[in-house]
């Protein structure tokens, strides 16, 4: 999100008569800091210690230009004061609402959001150079959670857009079916759509700007309909973003907005369902895309995402639960009492498929995509499963016995990339893409082509 700095006066909602001069600023990935040349509350001798690090649910501000600001969930970090009421106060805020005052946290529920992402424009077909501009009419999706519309914010016929302005040239407008808090907006729409864009563009996407709306009546026209006023929302990212590459070309995108425009509603509805049902998979897999991790850590998170995916989408049990419970009891009854606790610990989870079994099933279901990378025969696929299994176990437990079997260096890089392709293929199928389309999209992509240029995993 963009940096800002505003000077003005600040006060607590229950003390509107007591205004303190100060400045609030935010530096992109940093924190929202309010520095006050005075104190929001009068210092008393008996309660001075309690004022240190006090939390303030709401702090209101009015800038020197007359702009209303509301700071949410603030707490003091530095505090100096005197009995005469002089002093300085410094606070950190969790969220800033620019453009309105809110005096009750219950007011912070909204029906509509405008969301801007770092590579949304490129996904829509707009690039910062001539020859790759693809103007489009707005595309809307009706989902079970609300209406989602992708539209240009630029006048039609714009032939060239500076790169600095590109992230805000296309917007996603979301109208939910019910008023929601910011936390609900993040979990229901903002983060899931961010992940979808990262999958589609094969680049980590980040939130650039966020706006909501509130309806207010004009003082001069009390009988007129309420007017919709925009409010900018700013808050520090939950993680510090990094970019593998700032450049996005048409050839680096897995699928574009135009590719799914004819089935936009079904695609987005499916993805929002995936975000709910496979929340852990998305957190594990996309969390890797947004953070700069060592290769072994990337491998572990992607391997866990693959395992969780298969576990969520597979109901295979060795026996029905009631039969398995009876079997456990029969086995334990025949075991010496001194060893029962040890045996019960070993077999209590044996009714579900193992990680190795999950891997085999995933590789089999995506074999048509992996075949050029792993090799054509079954032995090559089985070898890949075993090295992924052994590497996961070694990097989890770091036992000396497993170290010789674990992949390292180039081999670790290759199996990590192959496993990532497996997870992406599964997510694409969740969206409704056929096996043929998945093969077509993934095999033509730059990462896949790069892996083909390496020595095949199984020659």
C-alpha positions as CSV (number, residue, x, y, z in Angstrom):
1,X,0.0,0.0,0.0
2,X,1.1,3.6,-0.7
3,X,2.9,5.7,1.8
4,X,1.2,8.8,3.3
5,X,1.8,11.5,5.9
6,X,-0.8,13.9,7.3
7,X,-0.5,16.7,9.8
8,X,-3.5,17.9,11.8
9,X,-5.3,17.6,15.1
10,X,-6.3,14.4,16.9
11,X,-8.7,13.5,19.7
12,X,-10.5,10.6,21.4
13,X,-14.2,10.1,20.4
14,X,-15.3,10.7,24.0
15,X,-13.2,13.9,24.3
16,X,-14.0,15.8,21.2
17,X,-13.3,19.1,22.9
18,X,-9.6,18.1,23.6
19,X,-7.7,18.2,20.3
20,X,-3.9,17.6,20.1
21,X,-1.7,18.5,17.2
22,X,0.3,15.8,15.6
23,X,1.3,13.8,12.5
24,X,0.4,10.4,11.2
25,X,2.5,8.6,8.7
26,X,2.8,5.2,7.0
27,X,5.8,4.1,4.9
28,X,4.6,1.2,2.7
29,X,5.6,-2.0,4.5
30,X,6.3,-0.2,7.8
31,X,3.9,0.7,10.6
32,X,1.2,3.4,11.0
33,X,2.7,5.9,13.5
34,X,0.9,8.8,15.2
35,X,3.3,11.3,16.8
36,X,1.5,13.8,19.0
37,X,2.7,17.1,20.4
38,X,0.6,16.8,23.5
39,X,-1.4,14.2,25.4
40,X,-4.8,12.7,24.4
41,X,-5.7,12.4,28.1
42,X,-4.8,14.5,31.1
43,X,-2.1,13.0,33.3
44,X,-3.0,12.5,37.0
45,X,-0.5,11.7,39.7
46,X,-2.4,8.5,40.8
47,X,-2.9,7.1,37.3
48,X,0.3,8.2,35.4
49,X,1.7,4.6,35.3
50,X,-1.5,3.2,33.9
51,X,-1.4,5.6,31.0
52,X,1.8,4.0,29.6
53,X,1.0,1.6,26.7
54,X,-2.7,2.2,26.9
55,X,-4.8,0.9,24.1
56,X,-7.2,3.2,22.2
57,X,-9.9,1.5,20.1
58,X,-10.4,4.7,18.1
59,X,-8.5,7.9,17.5
60,X,-10.1,10.6,15.3
61,X,-8.2,13.2,13.2
62,X,-8.7,16.2,11.0
63,X,-5.8,17.1,8.7
64,X,-4.8,20.7,7.9
65,X,-6.6,20.2,4.5
66,X,-9.9,19.2,6.3
67,X,-9.6,15.5,5.6
68,X,-11.2,13.2,8.1
69,X,-9.2,10.2,9.4
70,X,-10.0,7.4,11.8
71,X,-7.3,5.3,13.4
72,X,-8.3,1.9,14.6
73,X,-6.8,-0.3,17.4
74,X,-4.0,2.0,18.6
75,X,-1.7,1.6,21.5
76,X,1.0,3.9,23.0
77,X,4.6,3.1,22.4
78,X,6.3,6.3,23.9
79,X,4.9,8.6,26.5
80,X,6.2,11.6,28.3
81,X,4.1,13.9,30.4
82,X,4.0,16.4,33.3
83,X,1.5,17.4,36.0
84,X,0.8,20.5,34.0
85,X,-0.6,18.4,31.1
86,X,2.3,19.0,28.8
87,X,4.1,16.1,27.0
88,X,4.4,14.0,23.9
89,X,2.7,10.8,22.9
90,X,3.5,8.3,20.2
91,X,1.1,5.6,19.1
92,X,0.9,2.7,16.6
93,X,-2.3,2.1,14.7
94,X,-3.5,-1.1,13.2
95,X,-5.7,0.3,10.4
96,X,-6.3,3.8,9.0
97,X,-9.6,4.9,7.4
98,X,-9.0,8.1,5.3
99,X,-12.1,10.1,4.4
100,X,-14.5,9.6,7.3
101,X,-14.9,9.6,11.0
102,X,-16.2,6.5,12.9
103,X,-17.1,6.8,16.6
104,X,-18.2,3.2,17.1
105,X,-16.4,0.0,15.9
106,X,-19.7,-1.5,15.0
107,X,-19.9,1.1,12.2
108,X,-16.9,-0.5,10.4
109,X,-18.9,-2.9,8.3
110,X,-19.2,-2.4,4.6
111,X,-21.1,-3.8,1.5
112,X,-18.7,-2.6,-1.2
113,X,-14.9,-2.6,-1.8
114,X,-12.6,-1.4,-4.6
115,X,-9.4,-3.6,-4.6
116,X,-6.2,-2.9,-6.6
117,X,-3.5,-5.6,-6.9
118,X,0.1,-5.2,-8.2
119,X,-0.4,-7.3,-11.4
120,X,-4.1,-7.0,-12.0
121,X,-3.7,-4.8,-15.0
122,X,-1.4,-7.2,-16.8
123,X,-3.8,-10.0,-16.1
124,X,-6.5,-7.9,-17.7
125,X,-4.2,-7.4,-20.8
126,X,-2.8,-3.9,-20.1
127,X,1.0,-3.5,-20.1
128,X,3.2,-0.4,-19.7
129,X,4.3,-0.3,-23.4
130,X,2.7,0.1,-26.7
131,X,1.7,-3.0,-28.7
132,X,0.2,-4.9,-25.8
133,X,-2.8,-2.8,-24.8
134,X,-6.0,-4.8,-24.9
135,X,-8.9,-2.6,-23.9
136,X,-11.8,-4.5,-22.4
137,X,-15.3,-4.0,-21.3
138,X,-16.0,-4.6,-17.6
139,X,-16.4,-8.3,-16.8
140,X,-18.7,-9.3,-13.9
141,X,-19.2,-12.5,-11.9
142,X,-22.3,-13.4,-9.8
143,X,-21.2,-15.6,-7.0
144,X,-22.8,-17.1,-4.0
145,X,-21.0,-14.4,-1.9
146,X,-21.7,-11.4,-4.0
147,X,-20.9,-9.6,-7.3
148,X,-17.3,-9.2,-8.5
149,X,-16.5,-6.8,-11.4
150,X,-13.2,-6.2,-13.1
151,X,-13.1,-2.9,-14.9
152,X,-10.7,-0.3,-16.2
153,X,-10.3,3.0,-14.3
154,X,-8.8,4.8,-17.4
155,X,-10.7,6.5,-20.2
156,X,-11.3,4.3,-23.2
157,X,-8.7,4.8,-26.0
158,X,-5.8,5.3,-23.6
159,X,-2.8,4.1,-25.6
160,X,0.0,4.2,-23.1
161,X,0.1,4.0,-19.3
162,X,3.3,4.8,-17.3
163,X,4.5,1.8,-15.3
164,X,4.1,3.7,-12.0
165,X,0.4,4.2,-12.7
166,X,-0.3,0.7,-14.0
167,X,-1.3,-1.0,-10.7
168,X,-4.3,1.4,-10.4
169,X,-5.4,1.3,-14.0
170,X,-7.6,-1.8,-13.4
171,X,-9.8,-2.3,-10.3
172,X,-11.9,-5.2,-8.9
173,X,-15.1,-3.9,-7.4
174,X,-16.8,-6.3,-4.9
175,X,-20.3,-6.0,-3.7
176,X,-21.0,-8.5,-0.9
177,X,-24.4,-9.8,0.0
178,X,-24.1,-8.5,3.5
179,X,-22.1,-5.9,5.4
180,X,-18.8,-7.3,6.7
181,X,-15.9,-6.2,8.8
182,X,-12.4,-5.7,7.3
183,X,-11.3,-9.0,8.7
184,X,-14.2,-10.7,7.0
185,X,-13.5,-8.9,3.7
186,X,-9.9,-10.1,3.9
187,X,-10.7,-13.7,4.5
188,X,-13.8,-13.9,2.2
189,X,-12.6,-11.9,-0.8
190,X,-9.3,-9.9,-0.7
191,X,-6.8,-12.7,0.2
192,X,-8.5,-15.3,-2.0
193,X,-8.6,-13.0,-5.1
194,X,-4.9,-12.1,-4.4
195,X,-4.0,-15.8,-4.5
196,X,-6.0,-16.4,-7.7
197,X,-4.1,-13.6,-9.4
198,X,-0.8,-15.0,-8.1
199,X,-1.7,-18.4,-9.6
200,X,-2.8,-16.8,-12.9
201,X,0.1,-14.4,-13.4
202,X,2.8,-16.7,-11.8
203,X,4.0,-13.7,-9.9
204,X,3.4,-12.8,-6.2
205,X,0.6,-10.2,-6.2
206,X,0.2,-7.7,-3.5
207,X,-2.5,-5.3,-2.3
208,X,-1.8,-1.9,-3.8
209,X,-4.9,0.1,-2.7
210,X,-8.2,-0.6,-1.0
211,X,-11.3,1.6,-0.9
212,X,-14.7,1.2,0.7
213,X,-17.8,3.4,0.6
214,X,-20.2,5.0,3.1
215,X,-23.4,6.7,2.4
216,X,-24.0,10.2,3.7
217,X,-26.7,12.9,3.2
218,X,-25.7,16.4,2.2
219,X,-26.3,18.9,4.9
220,X,-27.7,21.4,2.4
221,X,-30.1,18.8,0.9
222,X,-31.5,16.7,3.8
223,X,-34.4,15.4,1.6
224,X,-32.1,14.2,-1.2
225,X,-30.8,10.6,-1.6
226,X,-27.7,9.7,0.3
227,X,-24.4,10.1,-1.6
228,X,-21.8,7.4,-1.7
229,X,-18.4,8.7,-0.4
230,X,-15.1,6.7,-0.9
231,X,-12.9,5.9,2.0
232,X,-9.4,4.7,1.6
233,X,-8.2,1.9,3.9
234,X,-4.6,1.5,4.7
235,X,-2.9,-1.1,6.9
236,X,0.6,-2.7,7.1
237,X,0.9,-6.0,5.2
238,X,0.7,-9.2,7.1
239,X,4.0,-10.2,5.5
240,X,6.8,-8.1,3.8
241,X,6.3,-8.5,0.1
242,X,9.1,-9.3,-2.3
243,X,9.1,-9.7,-6.1
244,X,10.8,-12.5,-7.9
245,X,10.5,-10.4,-11.0
246,X,9.0,-7.0,-11.6
247,X,8.3,-7.8,-15.2
248,X,5.2,-9.5,-16.4
249,X,4.8,-10.3,-20.1
250,X,1.9,-12.0,-21.8
251,X,4.1,-15.1,-22.1
252,X,4.6,-15.3,-18.3
253,X,0.9,-15.5,-17.5
254,X,-0.7,-18.9,-17.0
255,X,-4.2,-17.8,-17.9
256,X,-5.6,-14.3,-18.6
257,X,-8.9,-12.6,-17.6
258,X,-10.0,-12.9,-21.2
259,X,-9.3,-16.7,-21.1
260,X,-11.9,-17.1,-18.4
261,X,-14.3,-14.2,-19.3
262,X,-17.0,-16.5,-20.8
263,X,-17.1,-18.6,-17.6
264,X,-16.2,-15.9,-15.1
265,X,-19.0,-16.5,-12.6
266,X,-18.3,-20.2,-12.3
267,X,-14.6,-19.7,-12.1
268,X,-14.8,-17.2,-9.3
269,X,-17.5,-19.1,-7.4
270,X,-15.3,-22.2,-7.6
271,X,-12.3,-20.3,-6.3
272,X,-14.1,-18.7,-3.4
273,X,-15.3,-22.2,-2.5
274,X,-11.7,-23.5,-2.7
275,X,-10.5,-20.7,-0.4
276,X,-13.0,-21.9,2.2
277,X,-12.6,-25.7,1.8
278,X,-8.8,-25.7,1.1
279,X,-7.8,-22.7,3.3
280,X,-4.8,-24.6,4.7
281,X,-3.6,-25.6,1.3
282,X,-3.8,-22.0,0.0
283,X,-2.0,-20.6,3.1
284,X,0.8,-23.1,2.7
285,X,1.2,-22.9,-1.0
286,X,0.7,-19.2,-1.6
287,X,2.5,-18.2,1.6
288,X,5.6,-19.6,-0.1
289,X,5.0,-17.4,-3.1
290,X,4.9,-14.2,-1.0
291,X,8.0,-14.7,1.1
292,X,11.7,-15.2,0.4
293,X,12.5,-18.6,2.0
294,X,15.4,-20.9,1.7
295,X,14.9,-23.8,-0.7
296,X,14.5,-26.5,1.9
297,X,11.8,-24.4,3.6
298,X,10.0,-23.8,0.3
299,X,10.1,-27.6,-0.3
300,X,8.6,-28.4,3.1
301,X,5.7,-26.0,2.8
302,X,4.8,-27.1,-0.8
303,X,5.1,-30.8,0.3
304,X,2.7,-30.1,3.2
305,X,0.3,-28.2,0.9
306,X,0.3,-31.3,-1.4
307,X,-0.3,-33.6,1.5
308,X,-3.1,-31.5,3.0
309,X,-4.8,-31.1,-0.5
310,X,-4.9,-34.9,-1.0
311,X,-6.1,-35.4,2.6
312,X,-8.9,-32.9,2.2
313,X,-10.0,-34.4,-1.2
314,X,-9.7,-38.1,-0.3
315,X,-12.0,-40.1,1.9
316,X,-10.0,-43.3,1.7
317,X,-9.9,-45.3,4.9
318,X,-8.5,-48.8,5.5
319,X,-11.7,-49.6,7.4
320,X,-14.8,-47.7,8.5
321,X,-14.2,-45.8,11.7
322,X,-16.3,-48.2,13.9
323,X,-14.6,-51.3,12.5
324,X,-11.1,-49.7,12.9
325,X,-11.9,-48.9,16.5
326,X,-12.8,-52.5,17.2
327,X,-9.7,-53.7,15.4
328,X,-7.5,-51.4,17.6
329,X,-9.1,-52.7,20.7
330,X,-8.6,-56.4,19.7
331,X,-4.9,-55.7,18.8
332,X,-4.3,-53.9,22.1
333,X,-6.0,-56.7,24.1
334,X,-3.4,-59.2,22.8
335,X,-0.5,-56.9,23.6
336,X,1.4,-57.0,26.9
337,X,0.2,-54.3,29.2
338,X,3.6,-52.7,29.5
339,X,3.7,-52.0,25.7
340,X,0.1,-51.0,25.1
341,X,0.7,-47.2,25.3
342,X,3.6,-47.5,22.8
343,X,1.6,-49.7,20.4
344,X,-1.5,-47.5,20.6
345,X,0.5,-44.4,19.8
346,X,1.9,-46.2,16.7
347,X,-1.3,-47.5,15.2
348,X,-3.9,-44.8,16.1
349,X,-3.5,-43.0,12.8
350,X,-2.9,-46.0,10.6
351,X,-6.5,-46.0,9.2
352,X,-5.7,-43.0,6.9
353,X,-3.4,-43.0,3.9
354,X,0.3,-42.2,4.6
355,X,2.2,-39.3,3.0
356,X,3.7,-41.7,0.6
357,X,0.3,-43.0,-0.5
358,X,-0.9,-39.4,-0.9
359,X,2.1,-38.6,-3.1
360,X,1.6,-41.7,-5.3
361,X,-2.0,-40.7,-5.9
362,X,-1.2,-37.1,-6.7
363,X,1.6,-38.0,-9.1
364,X,-0.7,-40.6,-10.8
365,X,-3.5,-38.0,-11.2
366,X,-1.0,-35.4,-12.8
367,X,1.2,-37.9,-14.6
368,X,0.3,-36.5,-18.0
369,X,1.7,-33.1,-16.9
370,X,4.7,-34.4,-15.1
371,X,5.7,-37.1,-17.7
372,X,8.1,-34.9,-19.7
373,X,9.9,-33.8,-16.5
374,X,10.1,-37.1,-14.7
375,X,10.2,-39.7,-17.4
376,X,7.7,-42.0,-19.2
377,X,8.0,-45.2,-17.1
378,X,6.4,-46.0,-13.8
379,X,9.7,-46.6,-12.2
380,X,10.7,-42.9,-12.7
381,X,7.5,-41.7,-11.1
382,X,8.0,-44.1,-8.1
383,X,11.5,-42.9,-7.8
384,X,10.3,-39.3,-7.6
385,X,7.7,-40.2,-4.9
386,X,10.4,-41.9,-2.8
387,X,12.9,-39.0,-3.0
388,X,10.1,-36.5,-2.1
389,X,9.1,-38.7,0.8
390,X,12.6,-39.2,2.1
391,X,13.5,-35.5,1.7
392,X,10.4,-34.4,3.6
393,X,11.2,-36.8,6.4
394,X,14.8,-35.7,6.6
395,X,14.1,-32.0,6.5
396,X,11.5,-32.5,9.2
397,X,13.5,-34.8,11.6
398,X,17.1,-34.4,10.3
399,X,18.1,-37.9,11.1
400,X,21.5,-39.1,9.9
401,X,20.0,-42.3,8.4
402,X,17.8,-40.3,6.0
403,X,20.4,-37.7,4.9
404,X,21.9,-39.8,2.1
405,X,18.4,-40.4,0.6
406,X,17.4,-36.7,0.7
407,X,17.6,-34.4,-2.3
408,X,20.0,-31.5,-2.2
409,X,21.1,-28.7,-4.5
410,X,19.8,-28.9,-8.1
411,X,17.9,-32.1,-7.3
412,X,16.1,-30.4,-4.4
413,X,15.3,-27.5,-6.7
414,X,13.9,-29.7,-9.4
415,X,11.6,-31.8,-7.1
416,X,10.4,-28.6,-5.4
417,X,9.4,-27.2,-8.8
418,X,7.8,-30.4,-9.9
419,X,5.8,-30.6,-6.6
420,X,4.7,-27.0,-7.1
421,X,3.4,-27.9,-10.6
422,X,1.5,-30.8,-9.0
423,X,-0.3,-28.5,-6.6
424,X,-1.0,-25.9,-9.3
425,X,-2.5,-28.5,-11.5
426,X,-4.8,-29.6,-8.7
427,X,-5.9,-26.0,-8.1
428,X,-6.5,-25.4,-11.8
429,X,-8.7,-28.5,-11.9
430,X,-10.6,-27.1,-8.9
431,X,-11.4,-24.1,-11.0
432,X,-12.9,-26.4,-13.7
433,X,-10.1,-26.5,-16.2
434,X,-9.9,-29.9,-18.0
435,X,-6.8,-32.0,-18.0
436,X,-6.1,-31.0,-21.6
437,X,-6.2,-27.3,-20.7
438,X,-4.0,-27.8,-17.6
439,X,-1.4,-29.6,-19.8
440,X,-1.6,-26.8,-22.4
441,X,-1.2,-24.0,-19.9
442,X,1.5,-25.5,-17.7
443,X,3.6,-27.0,-20.5
444,X,3.8,-23.7,-22.4
445,X,4.8,-21.7,-19.4
446,X,8.4,-20.3,-18.9
447,X,9.0,-22.3,-15.7
448,X,8.0,-25.6,-17.3
449,X,10.1,-24.8,-20.3
450,X,13.1,-24.0,-18.1
451,X,12.7,-27.3,-16.3
452,X,12.6,-29.2,-19.6
453,X,16.0,-27.6,-20.4
454,X,17.5,-29.2,-17.2
455,X,18.6,-32.8,-17.0
456,X,15.4,-34.9,-16.7
457,X,14.8,-36.2,-13.2
458,X,14.7,-39.7,-14.5
459,X,16.7,-40.3,-17.7
